[in-house]
Amino acid sequence: MVYDYTMDYDNDICKKTEVTKFGAVVTSVFFTVVIMFSCVGNGLVLWILIKYENLKSMTNTFLLNLAISDLVFTIGLPFWASYLVSNQGWLFDEPACKAINFIFFVGFYSSTIFLTVMTVHRYMAVVHPLSVVLKRKSFHSTLTSVIIWLLSIFTAMPHVIFNTVGSHSNSIEEIFYCDYDNINWKLVGTYLQNFFFLTAFITISFCYIQILQRLLRPTSHTRRKTVRLILCIVVVFFLGWVPYNVAIFLDSLISWEVAPLNDCIVSTIVDYVYYVSRLVAFSHCCLNPLFYVFMGIKFRNHLKKMLWNVSRNGSQPQNRHSNLIYSNGEEISMY
């Protein structure tokens, strides 16, 4: 969640000018890097999926939507970066405040849900390969994607309704911020993020534990590379989102004036943890292409062919489906 970082938060008890400056400088620089990698990585994912892969596959459809949701999430980052470096705070009007919050959280929720659904689909493919779920084709994957987007839009609506532009005056100038106009709705937004994360994390953890148990059986012919990839995905998801969700939860307890979190020193430490953990968590939008696609053999082959075609000025056109691999009549995805 993005709050009014540029405010000095000065009062008679606790001054947080330094921690605010730290968050403004470090976050704005880091966001720039994340935006660049996310746009390039997810853009390549979209291009290769559309050009080379069969989008009737459920996995490829979910990959396509995950890349779109990560790009939607990324759209909001430049506005928050400018918010952080500006001495005046929020530089845009109230409709822009509502719109950017809406776009940002639609990307956040849809990315989390698509990630969870993809994990469940992979779990079914490995643990229950004969399940009827795997026989569903383009209609079911399209319908599921539409439902996920509608759910994400519905969940992000409070950010449209209750976010507004306000101002805070310090000893020098008036600073504008884009945030909830009511502390209660601000807390609801925090706990909603915590709920989505816990649901996704429990589901993903369960699925990957079951997958690893199946792959580590003596009869399994799966290479160790696959096991390492799965472990990397779980570890990165855990390290990326657990500290951030803990930080925003602790920050919400400060609003409830829960001791000792209302102590100035403890509150400042929580702020530093929040700024750092947010950097790691928000970088997940540019790490998804790396761990979910770039490490796939088929994607690397497609990427090499695309670069080869570019170097040859497109003189050797590729068949869109020439490199699809089939097993028992079912298409194998880019994983």
C-alpha positions as CSV (number, residue, x, y, z in Angstrom):
1,M,0.0,0.0,0.0
2,V,1.3,3.5,-0.8
3,Y,1.0,6.1,1.8
4,D,1.9,9.8,2.1
5,Y,5.6,9.2,2.4
6,T,6.6,12.8,1.7
7,M,5.1,14.2,4.9
8,D,7.5,15.0,7.6
9,Y,5.4,13.5,10.4
10,D,6.8,16.0,12.8
11,N,5.2,16.3,16.2
12,D,6.1,17.1,19.8
13,I,6.9,13.4,20.5
14,C,8.6,11.9,17.4
15,K,10.3,13.4,14.4
16,K,10.7,11.1,11.3
17,T,12.2,13.4,8.9
18,E,15.3,11.2,8.3
19,V,13.3,8.0,7.8
20,T,11.0,9.8,5.4
21,K,14.0,11.1,3.3
22,F,15.5,7.6,3.3
23,G,12.2,6.1,2.0
24,A,11.9,8.9,-0.7
25,V,15.4,8.6,-2.1
26,V,16.0,4.8,-2.0
27,T,12.4,3.9,-3.1
28,S,12.4,6.3,-6.1
29,V,15.8,5.0,-7.4
30,F,14.8,1.3,-6.9
31,F,11.4,1.8,-8.5
32,T,13.1,3.1,-11.6
33,V,15.1,-0.1,-11.9
34,V,12.1,-2.3,-11.3
35,I,10.0,-0.4,-13.9
36,M,12.7,-1.0,-16.5
37,F,13.1,-4.7,-15.9
38,S,9.4,-5.3,-15.5
39,C,8.5,-3.6,-18.8
40,V,11.3,-5.4,-20.7
41,G,10.7,-8.8,-19.1
42,N,6.9,-8.9,-19.2
43,G,6.9,-7.3,-22.6
44,L,9.1,-10.2,-23.9
45,V,6.8,-12.7,-22.3
46,L,3.8,-11.2,-24.0
47,W,5.5,-11.1,-27.4
48,I,6.8,-14.7,-27.3
49,L,3.5,-16.1,-26.0
50,I,1.5,-14.3,-28.7
51,K,4.0,-15.0,-31.5
52,Y,5.1,-18.6,-30.8
53,E,2.8,-20.3,-28.3
54,N,-0.7,-21.8,-28.5
55,L,-2.9,-19.6,-26.3
56,K,-5.6,-22.3,-26.1
57,S,-3.4,-23.9,-23.4
58,M,-4.6,-23.0,-19.9
59,T,-1.0,-22.5,-18.7
60,N,-0.1,-20.1,-21.5
61,T,-3.3,-18.2,-21.0
62,F,-2.6,-17.7,-17.3
63,L,1.0,-16.8,-18.1
64,L,-0.3,-14.2,-20.5
65,N,-2.6,-12.7,-17.9
66,L,0.1,-12.8,-15.2
67,A,2.4,-10.8,-17.5
68,I,-0.4,-8.3,-18.2
69,S,-1.2,-7.9,-14.5
70,D,2.5,-7.4,-13.7
71,L,2.6,-4.6,-16.3
72,V,-0.6,-3.1,-14.9
73,F,1.0,-3.1,-11.5
74,T,4.1,-1.5,-12.9
75,I,2.1,1.4,-14.5
76,G,1.5,2.8,-11.0
77,L,5.1,2.8,-10.0
78,P,6.3,5.9,-11.9
79,F,3.6,8.0,-10.3
80,W,4.6,6.9,-6.8
81,A,8.2,7.5,-7.7
82,S,7.4,11.1,-8.6
83,Y,5.3,11.3,-5.4
84,L,8.4,10.4,-3.4
85,V,10.9,12.7,-4.9
86,S,8.7,15.8,-5.1
87,N,8.9,18.3,-2.4
88,Q,5.2,19.1,-2.8
89,G,4.1,15.5,-2.5
90,W,1.3,14.4,-4.8
91,L,1.5,16.5,-8.0
92,F,-1.7,15.3,-9.7
93,D,-5.4,16.0,-9.1
94,E,-7.9,13.8,-7.2
95,P,-9.2,11.8,-10.2
96,A,-5.6,10.8,-11.0
97,C,-5.1,9.8,-7.3
98,K,-8.1,7.5,-7.5
99,A,-7.2,6.1,-10.9
100,I,-3.6,5.4,-10.1
101,N,-4.6,3.7,-6.8
102,F,-7.1,1.6,-8.7
103,I,-4.8,0.5,-11.5
104,F,-2.0,-0.2,-9.0
105,F,-4.1,-2.5,-6.8
106,V,-5.9,-4.2,-9.7
107,G,-2.4,-5.2,-10.8
108,F,-1.5,-6.3,-7.3
109,Y,-4.6,-8.4,-6.6
110,S,-4.7,-10.0,-10.1
111,S,-1.0,-10.9,-10.0
112,T,-1.5,-12.6,-6.7
113,I,-4.6,-14.5,-7.8
114,F,-3.1,-15.6,-11.2
115,L,0.0,-16.7,-9.4
116,T,-2.1,-18.8,-7.0
117,V,-4.3,-20.3,-9.8
118,M,-1.2,-21.2,-11.9
119,T,0.2,-23.0,-8.8
120,V,-3.0,-25.0,-8.3
121,H,-3.0,-25.9,-12.0
122,R,0.6,-27.1,-11.8
123,Y,-0.2,-29.0,-8.7
124,M,-3.1,-30.8,-10.5
125,A,-0.8,-31.5,-13.5
126,V,1.8,-33.2,-11.3
127,V,-0.2,-34.8,-8.4
128,H,-3.4,-35.5,-10.2
129,P,-2.5,-35.8,-13.9
130,L,-5.7,-37.6,-14.8
131,S,-7.9,-34.8,-13.3
132,V,-10.7,-33.5,-15.5
133,V,-9.4,-29.9,-14.7
134,L,-6.4,-30.5,-17.0
135,K,-8.7,-31.4,-20.0
136,R,-10.3,-28.0,-20.0
137,K,-9.3,-25.8,-22.9
138,S,-9.5,-22.2,-24.0
139,F,-13.1,-21.5,-23.0
140,H,-12.5,-22.5,-19.3
141,S,-9.1,-20.7,-19.1
142,T,-10.7,-17.5,-20.6
143,L,-13.7,-17.7,-18.3
144,T,-11.4,-18.2,-15.3
145,S,-9.2,-15.2,-16.4
146,V,-12.3,-13.0,-16.7
147,I,-13.5,-14.0,-13.3
148,I,-10.1,-13.2,-11.8
149,W,-10.0,-9.8,-13.4
150,L,-13.5,-9.0,-12.2
151,L,-12.6,-10.1,-8.7
152,S,-9.5,-7.9,-8.8
153,I,-11.5,-4.9,-10.0
154,F,-14.1,-5.4,-7.3
155,T,-11.5,-5.7,-4.6
156,A,-9.7,-2.6,-5.8
157,M,-12.9,-0.4,-5.8
158,P,-12.4,0.8,-2.2
159,H,-9.2,2.5,-3.3
160,V,-11.2,4.5,-5.8
161,I,-14.0,5.4,-3.4
162,F,-12.1,6.3,-0.3
163,N,-8.7,7.6,-1.6
164,T,-8.5,11.4,-1.9
165,V,-6.0,14.2,-2.1
166,G,-5.3,16.0,1.1
167,S,-2.7,18.4,2.4
168,H,-0.4,18.8,5.3
169,S,1.2,22.1,6.3
170,N,4.7,22.2,7.8
171,S,6.7,25.2,8.9
172,I,7.8,25.9,5.3
173,E,5.1,24.9,2.8
174,E,2.0,22.9,2.2
175,I,2.5,19.3,1.1
176,F,-0.2,17.3,-0.7
177,Y,-0.7,13.5,-0.3
178,C,-2.9,10.8,-1.9
179,D,-4.3,8.5,0.7
180,Y,-7.4,7.3,2.4
181,D,-9.6,10.0,3.9
182,N,-10.5,7.7,6.8
183,I,-8.2,5.7,9.0
184,N,-10.6,2.9,9.3
185,W,-10.7,2.3,5.6
186,K,-6.9,2.5,5.6
187,L,-6.8,-0.3,8.0
188,V,-9.3,-2.3,6.0
189,G,-7.1,-1.9,2.9
190,T,-4.1,-3.2,4.9
191,Y,-5.9,-6.2,6.3
192,L,-7.3,-7.0,2.9
193,Q,-3.8,-7.2,1.5
194,N,-2.8,-9.4,4.4
195,F,-5.7,-11.7,3.8
196,F,-4.9,-12.1,0.1
197,F,-1.3,-12.8,0.9
198,L,-2.0,-15.4,3.6
199,T,-4.5,-17.2,1.3
200,A,-2.1,-17.2,-1.6
201,F,0.9,-18.2,0.6
202,I,-0.9,-21.1,2.3
203,T,-2.2,-22.4,-1.1
204,I,1.1,-22.1,-2.8
205,S,3.0,-23.7,0.0
206,F,0.6,-26.6,0.2
207,C,0.7,-27.2,-3.6
208,Y,4.5,-27.0,-3.8
209,I,5.0,-29.3,-0.8
210,Q,2.8,-31.9,-2.5
211,I,4.7,-31.3,-5.8
212,L,8.1,-31.8,-4.2
213,Q,6.9,-34.9,-2.5
214,R,5.8,-36.4,-5.8
215,L,9.0,-35.3,-7.7
216,L,11.3,-36.6,-5.0
217,R,9.9,-40.1,-5.2
218,P,12.4,-42.8,-6.4
219,T,10.2,-43.5,-9.3
220,S,10.2,-39.9,-10.5
221,H,12.2,-39.2,-13.6
222,T,12.2,-35.4,-13.0
223,R,15.6,-33.8,-13.0
224,R,17.1,-32.0,-10.0
225,K,16.9,-28.7,-12.0
226,T,13.1,-28.8,-11.7
227,V,13.2,-29.4,-8.0
228,R,15.6,-26.4,-7.6
229,L,13.3,-24.2,-9.7
230,I,10.3,-25.0,-7.6
231,L,12.3,-24.3,-4.4
232,C,13.5,-21.0,-5.9
233,I,9.9,-19.9,-6.7
234,V,8.7,-20.7,-3.1
235,V,11.7,-19.0,-1.4
236,V,11.5,-15.9,-3.6
237,F,7.7,-15.6,-3.0
238,F,8.3,-16.0,0.8
239,L,11.2,-13.6,1.1
240,G,9.5,-11.1,-1.1
241,W,6.1,-10.8,0.5
242,V,6.3,-12.0,4.1
243,P,8.4,-9.1,5.4
244,Y,6.2,-6.6,3.6
245,N,3.0,-8.0,4.9
246,V,4.4,-8.2,8.5
247,A,5.5,-4.6,8.2
248,I,2.2,-3.2,7.0
249,F,0.4,-5.2,9.7
250,L,2.8,-3.8,12.4
251,D,2.2,-0.3,10.9
252,S,-1.6,-0.8,11.3
253,L,-1.0,-1.7,15.0
254,I,0.7,1.7,15.4
255,S,-2.6,3.3,14.3
256,W,-4.3,1.3,17.1
257,E,-1.6,2.7,19.5
258,V,-0.6,-0.8,20.5
259,A,2.4,-0.7,22.9
260,P,5.3,-0.8,22.4
261,L,4.8,0.0,18.7
262,N,3.6,3.5,19.6
263,D,7.1,4.2,21.0
264,C,9.1,6.6,18.8
265,I,12.2,4.3,18.4
266,V,10.1,1.2,17.7
267,S,7.9,3.1,15.3
268,T,10.9,4.4,13.4
269,I,12.4,0.9,13.1
270,V,9.1,-0.4,11.7
271,D,9.2,2.4,9.2
272,Y,12.7,1.4,8.0
273,V,11.6,-2.2,7.8
274,Y,8.5,-1.2,5.8
275,Y,10.5,0.8,3.3
276,V,13.1,-1.9,2.7
277,S,10.5,-4.8,2.6
278,R,8.4,-2.8,0.1
279,L,11.3,-2.6,-2.3
280,V,11.8,-6.3,-2.2
281,A,8.0,-7.1,-2.5
282,F,7.3,-4.7,-5.4
283,S,10.3,-6.1,-7.3
284,H,8.3,-9.3,-7.7
285,C,6.6,-7.9,-10.8
286,C,10.0,-8.0,-12.6
287,L,11.1,-11.3,-11.1
288,N,8.0,-13.3,-12.3
289,P,9.2,-13.5,-15.9
290,L,12.6,-14.8,-14.6
291,F,11.3,-17.5,-12.4
292,Y,8.1,-18.5,-14.2
293,V,9.2,-18.2,-17.8
294,F,12.9,-17.3,-18.4
295,M,14.1,-20.5,-16.7
296,G,11.9,-22.6,-19.0
297,I,13.7,-24.4,-21.8
298,K,11.1,-23.6,-24.4
299,F,11.1,-19.9,-23.6
300,R,14.8,-19.8,-24.0
301,N,14.5,-21.5,-27.4
302,H,11.8,-19.0,-28.5
303,L,13.9,-16.1,-27.3
304,K,17.0,-17.3,-29.2
305,K,14.9,-17.7,-32.3
306,M,13.4,-14.3,-31.9
307,L,16.9,-12.7,-31.5
308,W,18.1,-14.7,-34.4
309,N,15.3,-13.5,-36.6
310,V,15.9,-9.9,-35.5
311,S,19.6,-10.2,-36.4
312,R,18.7,-11.7,-39.8
313,N,16.1,-8.9,-40.3
314,G,13.3,-11.4,-40.3
315,S,14.5,-13.2,-43.3
316,Q,13.6,-16.6,-41.9
317,P,10.0,-16.5,-40.7
318,Q,9.1,-19.0,-37.9
319,N,6.0,-21.1,-37.7
320,R,4.0,-20.1,-34.7
321,H,3.4,-23.7,-33.5
322,S,6.4,-25.4,-35.1
323,N,8.1,-26.0,-31.7
324,L,5.2,-27.2,-29.6
325,I,5.8,-30.5,-27.9
326,Y,3.0,-32.9,-27.3
327,S,2.6,-35.8,-24.9
328,N,-0.5,-38.0,-24.9
329,G,-2.2,-35.5,-27.1
330,E,-1.8,-32.7,-24.5
331,E,0.4,-29.6,-25.1
332,I,3.3,-29.1,-22.8
333,S,3.5,-25.5,-21.6
334,M,6.4,-23.1,-21.6
335,Y,7.4,-24.4,-18.2
